[in-house]
């Protein structure tokens, strides 16, 4: 199994993602600088990590979405490669129009960092199949702009087509319909605001995030 973690200026969770994937799955992980125009060949998983790409100037993820590597990420997504955007990575995917919606400032206008309980809304995606019959998971949020927004028609479509994958049990940021994670229509691109990379071993408080990485690579 081969994975790549994209590193933007201001990424802070790139190494976390690398370690989480390696320890959870045994996969080889390449770190790819954002200015690269190509990705390694034969990838099974691409991860856009959390952090503050470009210092969150303009809008979170807006500048990173224009990085050269994102053209390669979009092409891989089109080919069906699994892509996960975590926190800032979710923001980047929305800004790049690979996923619908936008991430706004948290409803309370405060940075939120804590463990959160999630409902696994769709357990039949390539990112959740390994959870089996489980319908709950615990991960950690750490964001100031994690408030997922989309118009009502888009929200209805996401719900109706099974693209809502994770939902907060107690909404920490005001996200529409308490949405914590969605997939694209094809089901190979996941945007998730909570961090599976901060929940891959019991010593971290939860190992539920490891299952997400295992699921994504098992489907390759």
C-alpha positions as CSV (number, residue, x, y, z in Angstrom):
1,X,0.0,0.0,0.0
2,X,1.2,3.5,-0.9
3,X,0.0,6.8,0.5
4,X,1.0,10.4,0.1
5,X,0.5,13.3,2.5
6,X,0.6,16.8,0.9
7,X,2.5,19.4,2.8
8,X,1.5,23.1,2.5
9,X,3.2,26.1,4.0
10,X,1.6,26.2,7.4
11,X,0.6,22.5,7.6
12,X,1.0,21.3,11.2
13,X,-0.5,17.8,11.1
14,X,1.4,16.4,8.1
15,X,3.7,14.4,10.3
16,X,0.8,13.3,12.5
17,X,-0.9,11.9,9.4
18,X,2.2,10.1,8.2
19,X,2.7,8.4,11.6
20,X,-1.0,7.6,11.9
21,X,-1.1,5.9,8.5
22,X,2.1,4.0,9.0
23,X,1.2,2.7,12.4
24,X,-2.5,2.0,11.5
25,X,-1.9,0.3,8.2
26,X,1.8,-0.4,7.6
27,X,1.6,1.6,4.3
28,X,4.5,3.4,2.8
29,X,3.9,7.2,3.1
30,X,5.5,9.9,0.9
31,X,5.5,13.5,1.9
32,X,4.7,15.7,-1.1
33,X,5.5,19.5,-1.1
34,X,2.7,21.6,-2.4
35,X,4.7,23.1,-5.2
36,X,5.2,19.7,-6.9
37,X,3.1,19.3,-10.1
38,X,3.1,15.5,-9.9
39,X,2.3,12.9,-7.3
40,X,4.2,9.6,-6.8
41,X,2.9,6.8,-9.0
42,X,0.6,4.0,-7.8
43,X,-0.9,5.8,-4.8
44,X,-3.7,4.1,-2.9
45,X,-4.5,7.1,-0.7
46,X,-3.8,10.9,-0.7
47,X,-4.2,12.9,2.5
48,X,-4.5,16.7,2.8
49,X,-3.6,17.3,6.4
50,X,-4.8,19.8,9.0
51,X,-3.1,23.0,9.9
52,X,-3.1,26.6,8.7
53,X,-2.1,26.5,5.1
54,X,-0.7,29.9,4.0
55,X,-1.5,31.1,7.5
56,X,-5.2,31.0,6.7
57,X,-4.9,34.3,4.8
58,X,-7.8,35.3,2.6
59,X,-9.9,32.2,3.6
60,X,-8.9,28.9,5.1
61,X,-7.7,26.7,2.3
62,X,-8.3,29.3,-0.5
63,X,-4.7,29.8,-1.4
64,X,-3.7,26.1,-0.9
65,X,-6.5,25.2,-3.3
66,X,-4.5,27.0,-6.0
67,X,-1.2,25.1,-5.3
68,X,0.3,23.2,-8.2
69,X,-0.1,19.9,-6.5
70,X,-3.9,20.3,-6.3
71,X,-4.2,19.8,-10.1
72,X,-2.6,16.4,-9.6
73,X,-4.8,15.7,-6.6
74,X,-7.9,16.5,-8.6
75,X,-6.7,14.3,-11.4
76,X,-6.2,11.4,-9.0
77,X,-9.6,11.9,-7.5
78,X,-11.1,11.8,-11.0
79,X,-9.3,8.5,-11.6
80,X,-10.9,7.1,-8.4
81,X,-7.9,7.2,-6.0
82,X,-9.0,7.6,-2.3
83,X,-8.5,11.2,-1.1
84,X,-9.0,12.4,2.5
85,X,-9.0,16.0,3.5
86,X,-8.7,16.5,7.3
87,X,-9.7,19.8,8.9
88,X,-7.8,22.3,6.8
89,X,-7.6,19.6,4.2
90,X,-11.4,19.6,4.1
91,X,-11.4,23.3,3.7
92,X,-8.9,23.0,0.8
93,X,-11.2,20.4,-0.9
94,X,-14.2,22.7,-0.7
95,X,-12.2,25.7,-2.0
96,X,-10.9,23.5,-4.9
97,X,-14.5,22.6,-5.7
98,X,-13.7,18.9,-5.3
99,X,-16.3,18.8,-2.6
100,X,-19.4,20.9,-2.2
101,X,-20.1,23.5,0.5
102,X,-17.8,25.7,2.5
103,X,-16.3,25.9,6.0
104,X,-17.2,29.1,7.9
105,X,-16.1,30.5,11.2
106,X,-17.5,28.6,14.2
107,X,-20.8,29.8,15.4
108,X,-19.5,30.9,18.7
109,X,-16.5,32.7,17.0
110,X,-14.1,30.7,19.1
111,X,-11.4,28.1,18.4
112,X,-12.7,24.7,19.5
113,X,-10.3,21.9,20.5
114,X,-11.7,18.8,22.2
115,X,-12.7,15.2,21.8
116,X,-16.1,14.8,20.0
117,X,-18.4,11.8,19.6
118,X,-19.6,11.1,16.1
119,X,-22.4,9.1,14.5
120,X,-21.3,7.1,11.5
121,X,-24.2,8.0,9.2
122,X,-23.1,5.9,6.2
123,X,-21.1,2.8,7.1
124,X,-20.9,1.5,3.6
125,X,-18.4,4.0,2.2
126,X,-14.8,3.0,1.4
127,X,-13.8,5.1,4.4
128,X,-16.2,3.5,6.9
129,X,-16.7,-0.1,5.8
130,X,-14.0,-1.3,8.3
131,X,-16.1,0.0,11.2
132,X,-18.5,-2.9,10.5
133,X,-21.7,-2.7,12.6
134,X,-20.3,0.2,14.7
135,X,-22.2,3.4,14.2
136,X,-20.2,5.7,16.5
137,X,-16.7,7.0,16.7
138,X,-14.7,9.4,18.9
139,X,-12.1,11.8,17.4
140,X,-10.8,15.2,18.1
141,X,-11.6,18.6,16.6
142,X,-9.3,21.6,16.5
143,X,-10.6,24.4,14.4
144,X,-11.8,28.0,14.3
145,X,-13.5,27.6,10.9
146,X,-15.2,24.2,11.1
147,X,-18.7,25.3,10.5
148,X,-19.9,23.4,7.4
149,X,-22.3,25.3,5.3
150,X,-24.2,24.6,2.1
151,X,-27.6,25.7,0.7
152,X,-30.6,23.7,1.5
153,X,-30.8,22.0,-1.9
154,X,-27.2,20.8,-1.6
155,X,-27.7,19.6,2.0
156,X,-30.8,17.7,0.8
157,X,-28.8,16.1,-2.0
158,X,-26.0,15.2,0.3
159,X,-28.4,13.5,2.7
160,X,-30.5,11.8,0.1
161,X,-27.5,10.4,-1.8
162,X,-25.7,9.1,1.3
163,X,-22.9,11.5,1.1
164,X,-23.1,12.6,4.7
165,X,-20.7,10.2,6.4
166,X,-20.1,11.5,9.9
167,X,-22.4,13.7,12.1
168,X,-21.6,15.3,15.4
169,X,-23.6,14.1,18.3
170,X,-23.1,17.5,20.0
171,X,-22.4,20.1,17.3
172,X,-19.3,22.0,18.4
173,X,-19.1,24.6,15.7
174,X,-22.6,25.1,14.3
175,X,-22.3,23.0,11.2
176,X,-25.4,22.7,9.1
177,X,-27.3,19.6,10.2
178,X,-24.4,18.8,12.5
179,X,-22.4,17.5,9.5
180,X,-18.8,16.5,10.4
181,X,-17.8,14.7,7.2
182,X,-19.0,14.2,3.6
183,X,-17.9,12.3,0.5
184,X,-18.2,13.2,-3.2
185,X,-20.7,11.6,-5.4
186,X,-18.3,8.9,-6.5
187,X,-17.5,8.1,-2.9
188,X,-13.7,8.3,-3.2
189,X,-13.1,11.7,-1.7
190,X,-13.8,12.4,2.0
191,X,-13.7,15.7,3.8
192,X,-13.8,15.4,7.6
193,X,-13.4,18.1,10.2
194,X,-12.5,15.9,13.2
195,X,-8.9,14.5,13.2
196,X,-8.5,10.7,12.7
197,X,-4.8,11.4,12.9
198,X,-5.2,12.4,16.5
199,X,-7.2,9.3,17.4
200,X,-5.3,6.3,16.1
201,X,-4.1,4.7,19.3
202,X,-5.8,4.1,22.6
203,X,-3.1,6.2,24.4
204,X,-4.5,9.2,22.5
205,X,-7.9,8.7,24.0
206,X,-9.3,6.9,21.0
207,X,-8.1,4.5,18.3
208,X,-11.2,5.0,16.1
209,X,-9.3,7.1,13.6
210,X,-7.1,4.2,12.7
211,X,-10.1,2.3,11.4
212,X,-10.7,5.1,8.9
213,X,-7.2,4.8,7.4
214,X,-7.5,1.0,7.5
215,X,-10.8,1.2,5.6
216,X,-9.5,3.6,3.0
217,X,-6.5,1.4,2.2
218,X,-8.4,-1.9,2.4
219,X,-10.6,-0.7,-0.4
220,X,-7.7,0.1,-2.7
